[in-house]
Amino acid sequence: MRYGTLALPDHFTEFPALLEEARYFELAPLINAIEERLANRKVSATSNYSLSKPIKQSTANTNNDVLSLHISQDRVLISGSITLIHDLFPEIQKQQQQQTTTLHAHVERNQFIRFTLNAFINLTQLEIFQRLLNLKFQIVASTCGTSIDTMTQFSEYIFSRISSMSKKPIANSCENGTETDDDDEREEEEERYS
């Protein structure tokens, strides 16, 4: 409790344990604040049930595309499926075909491990982010730090997107001749798997 209000993040999940501790130490203002927060969460959970309901997806028809992006002052390194990286950055394949020297990348089971991306394409970090976000990738985790030996700062990001194994066209014709976009189809799929 700070200044008479409960200061906890929205994603805090240990309310029952905190309530039990508050009851043990007989902290009446904290007990009241926690009970009020729990009551508000129950009301908002029932009113927003359709929005917060987890989406069940068939693992047979979907696949997650995952990339790791490591950014330091002078390098941008990417890790992920070779075919996915070539699809996202076709400039890499063109540059590789033009070069006579060997590729300096660690490859393991059809995966690039810390491939130096900015050696083959001339994109800024922001342009790389923009390209990935435009292609429906989401940042699911990130971290940053400082390398002890060189005292350079770095950031790492994990990008992910759900991709269907069977690629669908952007717009499909319905039986009545009107067109629907992928958002309508996604909503129908979500309802089917619910």
VMD Tcl script that draws the C-alpha trace (Angstrom):
set ca {
  {0.00 0.00 0.00}
  {1.33 3.37 -1.00}
  {-0.47 6.51 0.00}
  {-3.61 4.53 0.77}
  {-3.84 2.79 -2.61}
  {-2.84 -0.67 -3.70}
  {0.21 -0.36 -5.99}
  {0.40 -3.63 -7.92}
  {0.78 -4.28 -11.65}
  {-2.29 -5.28 -13.67}
  {-0.83 -8.71 -14.43}
  {-0.27 -9.55 -10.73}
  {-1.63 -13.06 -10.14}
  {-0.90 -13.74 -6.46}
  {-3.91 -11.94 -4.96}
  {-5.13 -14.95 -2.92}
  {-1.70 -15.41 -1.31}
  {-1.37 -11.67 -0.66}
  {-4.85 -11.60 0.88}
  {-3.93 -14.50 3.16}
  {-0.77 -12.67 4.28}
  {-2.72 -9.46 4.91}
  {-5.23 -11.39 7.03}
  {-2.43 -13.08 8.97}
  {-0.81 -9.71 9.81}
  {-4.26 -8.14 10.38}
  {-3.77 -5.28 7.92}
  {-7.35 -4.08 7.51}
  {-6.72 -1.40 4.82}
  {-4.74 -3.87 2.73}
  {-7.41 -6.56 3.13}
  {-10.11 -4.13 1.99}
  {-8.03 -2.97 -0.99}
  {-7.28 -6.53 -2.12}
  {-10.90 -7.64 -1.76}
  {-12.03 -4.58 -3.74}
  {-9.47 -5.34 -6.48}
  {-10.58 -8.99 -6.63}
  {-14.23 -7.94 -6.91}
  {-13.38 -5.48 -9.72}
  {-11.40 -8.14 -11.57}
  {-14.32 -10.60 -11.38}
  {-16.73 -7.99 -12.76}
  {-14.40 -6.98 -15.58}
  {-13.58 -10.62 -16.34}
  {-17.24 -11.49 -16.87}
  {-17.97 -8.37 -18.94}
  {-14.89 -8.82 -21.13}
  {-15.02 -12.61 -21.27}
  {-15.11 -12.78 -25.05}
  {-12.06 -10.50 -25.31}
  {-9.93 -12.19 -22.68}
  {-10.88 -15.77 -23.52}
  {-7.81 -17.73 -24.65}
  {-7.89 -18.85 -28.24}
  {-7.58 -22.58 -28.71}
  {-5.81 -23.44 -31.91}
  {-5.28 -26.67 -33.71}
  {-1.62 -27.62 -33.63}
  {-2.07 -29.69 -36.77}
  {-2.68 -26.70 -39.04}
  {-0.66 -23.95 -37.37}
  {2.99 -23.32 -36.83}
  {4.82 -20.56 -34.97}
  {7.51 -18.60 -36.76}
  {10.10 -17.48 -34.22}
  {13.08 -15.17 -34.67}
  {15.70 -13.89 -32.27}
  {17.18 -10.47 -33.01}
  {20.38 -9.38 -31.21}
  {21.28 -5.72 -31.67}
  {24.53 -4.14 -30.54}
  {26.24 -0.91 -31.57}
  {27.87 -2.27 -34.70}
  {25.97 -5.49 -35.49}
  {22.52 -6.89 -35.98}
  {22.43 -10.65 -35.51}
  {19.42 -12.82 -36.31}
  {18.64 -16.41 -35.41}
  {15.86 -18.49 -36.88}
  {14.85 -20.79 -39.68}
  {16.96 -20.29 -42.81}
  {13.94 -20.42 -45.12}
  {12.03 -17.95 -42.94}
  {14.94 -15.49 -42.86}
  {15.35 -15.78 -46.63}
  {11.61 -15.15 -47.08}
  {11.70 -12.09 -44.81}
  {14.94 -10.70 -46.19}
  {15.33 -11.80 -49.85}
  {18.27 -9.39 -50.15}
  {20.37 -11.88 -48.18}
  {20.04 -14.60 -50.80}
  {20.93 -12.17 -53.59}
  {24.03 -11.00 -51.72}
  {25.06 -14.58 -50.94}
  {24.82 -15.55 -54.61}
  {26.97 -12.59 -55.66}
  {29.71 -13.26 -53.12}
  {32.48 -15.73 -53.81}
  {33.54 -16.05 -50.17}
  {31.89 -18.45 -47.79}
  {29.09 -17.41 -45.51}
  {30.18 -16.71 -41.93}
  {27.17 -18.04 -40.07}
  {26.67 -20.87 -37.67}
  {24.07 -23.21 -39.15}
  {22.45 -25.91 -37.06}
  {19.50 -28.05 -38.23}
  {18.38 -25.60 -40.92}
  {18.62 -22.70 -38.46}
  {20.85 -19.66 -38.63}
  {22.43 -19.06 -35.24}
  {23.46 -15.42 -34.77}
  {23.67 -14.63 -38.47}
  {25.13 -11.15 -39.12}
  {22.17 -9.52 -40.82}
  {23.61 -6.06 -41.44}
  {26.53 -7.52 -43.41}
  {24.12 -8.50 -46.19}
  {21.35 -5.91 -46.13}
  {21.44 -2.17 -45.78}
  {18.56 -1.64 -43.35}
  {18.54 0.29 -40.11}
  {17.38 -1.33 -36.89}
  {14.10 0.56 -37.10}
  {13.51 -0.63 -40.67}
  {14.12 -4.23 -39.59}
  {11.61 -3.83 -36.76}
  {9.12 -2.21 -39.12}
  {9.45 -5.02 -41.64}
  {8.90 -7.70 -38.99}
  {5.93 -5.90 -37.41}
  {4.35 -5.30 -40.83}
  {4.61 -9.05 -41.46}
  {2.50 -9.74 -38.33}
  {5.39 -10.59 -36.00}
  {5.01 -9.61 -32.36}
  {7.67 -9.02 -29.75}
  {7.09 -11.71 -27.14}
  {10.24 -11.14 -25.05}
  {13.11 -8.70 -24.84}
  {16.16 -8.02 -22.73}
  {19.15 -5.72 -22.72}
  {22.50 -5.51 -21.03}
  {26.14 -4.61 -21.28}
  {28.91 -6.90 -22.45}
  {31.57 -7.06 -19.75}
  {34.57 -7.59 -22.02}
  {33.85 -4.79 -24.53}
  {31.50 -2.61 -22.43}
  {29.05 -2.33 -25.32}
  {25.32 -2.33 -24.83}
  {23.08 -4.86 -26.52}
  {19.40 -5.65 -26.84}
  {17.78 -8.95 -27.72}
  {14.23 -9.43 -28.96}
  {12.20 -12.57 -29.58}
  {9.65 -12.18 -32.37}
  {6.86 -14.66 -33.01}
  {3.86 -15.04 -35.27}
  {1.37 -17.79 -35.87}
  {1.48 -18.93 -39.44}
  {-0.86 -21.38 -41.05}
  {0.70 -24.36 -42.78}
  {-1.75 -23.92 -45.63}
  {-1.33 -20.38 -46.92}
  {-4.62 -18.58 -47.53}
  {-5.08 -15.76 -49.99}
  {-5.62 -12.28 -48.55}
  {-9.18 -12.02 -49.86}
  {-11.47 -14.96 -50.59}
  {-14.77 -15.00 -52.43}
  {-17.81 -16.12 -50.50}
  {-20.63 -18.13 -51.97}
  {-22.70 -14.99 -52.53}
  {-19.87 -13.28 -54.44}
  {-18.74 -10.83 -51.76}
  {-15.18 -10.75 -50.54}
  {-13.99 -11.27 -46.99}
  {-10.62 -10.45 -45.55}
  {-8.46 -12.56 -43.24}
  {-9.82 -10.84 -40.10}
  {-13.29 -12.25 -40.74}
  {-11.82 -15.71 -41.35}
  {-9.70 -15.49 -38.21}
  {-12.79 -14.61 -36.15}
  {-14.62 -17.61 -37.62}
  {-11.66 -19.89 -36.85}
  {-11.48 -18.56 -33.28}
  {-15.18 -19.32 -32.81}
  {-14.69 -22.83 -34.22}
  {-11.84 -23.64 -31.82}
  {-13.58 -22.09 -28.80}
}
mol new
graphics top color blue
foreach p $ca { graphics top sphere $p radius 0.5 }
foreach p [lrange $ca 0 end-1] q [lrange $ca 1 end] { graphics top cylinder $p $q radius 0.2 }
display resetview
